[in-house]
């Protein structure tokens, strides 16, 4: 079923996902989950309250109880799943997608994610065939309040934060609720941007990676001479940082900074980084006496590998950061807390902390429309057959002075290219070379 993606359910409301479909998805999830208690929350999207009600109806029809913890961020939904000891949790959200989208993220007990091969495909088949279990009895809705306990959980990590000036852009999304839960307990001078929760996103898209989305944040950071700017996405599971000079800090460099700090008290611990990340991430982890492990892109893969390796932390280029002591899940607000702690303890500006990590030159992620994605990747392998070649996720070509990774998009006819080199000149020349190979006519 097209709505069921690799990591979640997502589609345009109401043409692809609507109340009737959502009720069926609720029924399928209730049938899939072993146990009686299903926690359900929803974000600020305009269609979320109606879709939430429909999903809940579906769960109740299958005889399961709903633990309703209300308007929430995705990180708070993970906390709620574990804290309420639910047998499964559904979060009604389409994350950072434009306002017309909505969907669901699913977890099992203890906030373990459900992905394509661990249940989403099965649920998709149940919905498509309407092969729901026959049950007697009807579930009930139990209202649950988790905000106070969640705030306490977050504040456990905030020890050591000193007075700082901060600009926070909540993008009219759930980052507003997240930050408001802890703001008064921290010694911060805060300038708030777009804190009114509004699923029509009247100011900018709730995706900090989109061009122009952080323009106002950068401007206010400079104007206020702030220590840092913080930008959340719509459901607040991703976060990006602006340094005091108004420059966006790449996600992989934040991974390196936090990893280095964590390893002070966890020598020898394992830390994961996604394969698009700069080589400086693994170098920094090794130097800090940690064990770096490369992982494939995607939250469900990273969370599974973190649990398997008992990793204390993981970071993705895309602004997802994962913490063992947060049920191995990603959290924008916890990452912000760690960055504020870093700025407090190091007594250095964010740009100064980042400068030594900017030793390589990267293209950033480039999206390419290519016909015959597999053939294009095969051409790349043949062209660089003397390289160290990996197939962890797409194809990675590695030389001593440059590397690149090319992956096929799960949802679009696109290839995603990341390339890094020791010098800017080499990066530019290899970028041209690789793009020429990938776009070459095939046949």
N, C-alpha and C positions, 0 to 999 in steps of 0.2 A: 504494500500500500504506500503510495508516494509520500503521504504525510509522515511516515515513520522513517526518520533519518538514521544516520550512524550513531548519534548520541542522544537524540530526543525526538519529540514530535513537533513539527513546525509547519505552518501554512498561513495563507492570507485569509483573514476574516471578512465576510462570511462565506466567500465563494469556495474555499478549500476546507476551512475548519469552522464549524458552527455548533449550535447547541445540540442538534440531533447527533452529529458525529461525536461530539465531546461526551455525551451521555454513554454512547457505545464504548468509547475509550475508557471511561470510568468503570464500566462493567467488565471490560477485558482486564484492566489492571487489578480489580478486585478478585477476579478468577485466578489471575497469575500469582498474586501474593499469597504465600502460605501464612495463615494467621488471620486474626479478626480485626486488628486495628490499622486503619489507613489514615495517616496524617495528610492534610491538604491545606495549601496556602496559595495566594495569588498575588501578582504584582499590580502596578498602577495602570496598566493598559486599559483603554476605554472598554474593550470587550471582555476583560478579565472577570468582573463580577458575574456576568451572565454565563460565561463558560465555566466558571468555578461552580455555580449552582447546578449546571447540567452535569458536570463531572461527578459532583456529590450525589446527585440523583442516581447516576449509574452505579456507584459504589453501594449505595443503600439497597438498590434493587437486588444486588447479589448477596444480600444478607450480611455485609460487613459494616462495621461502625466507622464513622468519620471523626477524626480529631481535628477540629477546625481551629487553626491558629491565625486565621485572618490575613490581612494585608502584610506582605513580607518581602524581604529580599531572598535571593537564592541561597546565600550563605546562612541566613537565619533558618531557612527551611531544612538545611542539613543539620543544623544544631537541634531543631525541633524534632527531627526524626530520631536522633540519638537520645535526646533529653526525655522525650515522651515515651521512649521505648516502643515506638511504633513498629509494626511489621513491614511497613512500606510507606513511602511518602511521595506525593505528587505536588509539583510546583508549577502553577499555571503562569507561564512566561514565554516570551520569545526573545529574551536576553537583550541584545543590542540591535536587533532588527528594526526596520522602520515601523511606524505606528500601526500600519494596516495588518501586521503579522501578529499571530499568537501561537501558543503551543504548550507543551508540557515537558518538564524534566522529571525523571523518575529515579527513586532510590529504593533499595531494599533495606532491611534491618541494619542499624548502625551506619546509615548514610552511604552504603555501598552502591555505586551507580549502576544503573541498568542500561546497557548499550545494545546495539543491533544484534550481536551474537549471544547476548546474555538475557534476552527477553523481549526486546523491542520487536524483532521480526515475528516472534511467536504471538505477541499481542496484536500486531498488524494483521496476522492471518485470522485471529479470532474475530476482529472487527469486520474484516472483509467478508467472512463466511457467516457472521452473526451466530457463531457457535458458542453461545454463552451457556454456562452451567445452569441446570434447573435447581432452584433452591426454594426452601420453605422459610418463611420469616423475612423480616425486613430489618435492615440496620438502623442505628440511631446516630444523630449528630451530637457530639460532645464538644462544647466550646472550650478552648484552651488558651491560656495567656502565658507566653514564653519570653516576652520582651525583657523583663527584669532579670530573669536567670541568664538570658543571652548577653545582656550588658555586663553582668558580673563575670561571665566567661571571657568576654573580650578584654575587660579591664585587668584580668590576671596577667596579661602580657604587656601592660602599659607602664610597669615600674621603671623609673629612670627618665621619663619624659620631662624635660625642663621647659621653661617659658620659650615659646616660639611664635612667630607670626605666620599664619597659614591662610591660603585661599583655597576653598573647596568648591568644586563645580559638581553638583549632584545631577545635572542634566534633566531636572524635573522627574528623576527616577527614584529608585529605592535607596540610593546612597544617602539621600536626605534623612530618611528614617534611621539608617545605620549610624551616621555620624552624630545625629541628634541624641542618640542613646548614650553616648560616651562623652560628648563635648564638654558638658559642665563639670565633669570629673577630671579634666585635663587642664594644665596651666597654659592654655593656648589663646592667642588673640586671633580670632577667626573672622575672615570675610567670606560670607556665604554667597554663592552664585546659583541661581535656579533651584532653590530648595522647595518651591511649591510642587507637590506631587501632582503631575499632570501628564496622563498618557497620550496627549496629543503632541507632546514635545514641542511647545511653541517657540523655543529659543534655538535649539540645534538638535540634530539626531543624537540619540543616547549611545553613540559609538565614538569613543575618544580617538579611534584610529582614522576616522573619516576626515578628509581634508576640511579644514576650517572649524572643526568641532572644538578645538582648544584655543582658538584665536583670542577670545575674550579673556579666558583664564590667564594666558600669557601676558596680555596687556595689563591686567589687574595686579598680577604678581610684580611686574616692573613698577607700576604706579605706586603700589603700597610698600615697595621694597621688602617684600615678604621672603621668608626663608624657603618656602616650598609651595607649589601648587599641586592640588590633588584632584584628579578627574576620574569619576566613576562611570561605568556603563549603566544601562537601564536597570538590570537586576542586581547590580553591585557585586557580581562575582569577579569582575575585572577592574583593574585600577592602573592609572598612568600618572607619572610625576613630571612636573615642570620645575627646573632648577631656578635659582634666584636671578639668573640672567635671562629668564624667559624661554629657555631651551627645553624641548621634550627629551626626556631620558629614555633610552631604549629599554624595553622590558628585560632583555637578557643581562644588561648591566646591573639592573636592580637585583636580579637573581644572584649575581656574583657578590654584590655588597652584603645582602642579607645572609648568604651562605657563609661568608667570611666571619661575620659577627656571631652567627649561631655556633660555628665550629670552635670558638673560644672556650665554650663549656661542653662541647661534644666532640672531642678529638677522635678521629677515626670513623666518624659517622658518615653514612651514605647520603648523598644529595643528588637528585635527578635534575637534568636540564634537557629541554627538547632539542632535537637535532638541527634546528634552524639557528641555534644560539651561537654566538661568537666563541672562538677558541679560548678567549680570555676567561670564560666561565670555568671550564675544566682546569685551566692553569691556576686560577685563583683558589679553587676548592682544594687542589693538590697542595699548593703552597701553605694553605691553612690546615694541613694535615687531615683533610677529609677524603672521602672516596667518591669521585665524580662518576655518574653513570648516565650515558646518553639514552634518551627514550623517544618514542614516536610521538607525533602530535596528537592531541585529543585528550580531554579530561578523563574519560573512562579508562583509557590505556594507562595514563600517568598514575591515576589513583590505584589501579590494580598493581602496577609495578612498585609503587611506594609501599603498599602493604606487603607484597612478596619480599622486598628487599629491606623492609623496616626502615625506610628512608625518613629522615627528620624534616626534610624540606624539598620542594621541587618548584621550578619556575619555567614559564613559557614566554617566548618572545611576544606573544599576543596579549600579555598583561594578566595572565592567570598565575597565581602563586598559591602553593599548597603546603599545608602544615600538618605534621603528624599529630600534634596536640590539638588539632581542630578536626579530628575524625578523618584524617588524610584527605581533607577537602580544601577547595580553593576559597579564598576570602579576600575581597578588596579592602575591607576595613582593617583586618588583621595585618595586612601588608602595609597599610598606611601607618599603623601603630609601630611596626618595626622600623620603617623609614624615619619616623619622628624620634624613636629611641636612638637610632644611629646618629642623627643630626645633633641630638642632645649629648651623646657620649663622646663623639669625635671632636667636637668643638671646631668643625670645619664646615665650610659651605658645601652644598650638594654638588656644585660644579667641580669643586676641588676633590671631593671623594670620587667622582666619576672620571676625572681627567686621566689618571693612570690606566684606567680600563679601556680607554679609547685608543688602543694601540694598533688595531686593524681597521680595514676599510671595507664596509659592507654595502651591498646594493639595497638592503631592505627587501621585503617580500614583493616580488613582481608577479602579477597575474597575466598569463598569456593565453590568448585564444588560439588553440592549436587543434587541427584536425588529426585524428589518429594519435591519441595521447601515448599509448603503449609503444607505437612505432617510433615516436619522437624520442622517448626515453631510451629505447634500444639503440638509436643512432648516436645518442650521447655516450653510451657505454662503449660502443665500437670506436668512437673518435678518441676516447681516453682510456684505451684498454690497458695501458701501462700504469694507471693510477691505482690507488687503494680504493676498491669499490664495495659499497655496502648497500643492502636492500632492507634496512630496518623499516623505512617508510619511503616509498618511491625509490629513487636511486641517489646515492651520495658518491660524488667523485672527490677524492682527496689527494692532494700533492703537498709537499712541504711548505710551499709558499702561497697556496690558494686552495679553496675547496668550494663545492656547490652542492646543493640538494634540489632535486626536482620531484615534486609530488603531484599526483592527479587529484583534483578537487572531488570530494564525495558527491557534491550536489550540482556542479556546473561543468560545462565543457571547457574547463580551464586547467592549465598546468601552473603550479606555483613554484617560482624559482627564488632561492636564496643563495647568494654568492658572497664570499669574503676573501680578501687577499692581504698580503703584507704591506702593499703600497697602493696608493690611489691609482697610479698609472696602470699597475697590473690588474687591479679590479676592473677598471674601465675596459681594458683590452680583452680580458677574459669574459666579461659580460657580453661584449659584442660578438665574440667567438661562439659562446654558448647559445646566445639567442639565434645566431645564424644557423647553427646545427638543428636546434629545436624547430625552427620555422621553415626549414628546407622542404621543398616539395617532396612528397613521398609517392612511392609507386614503383 
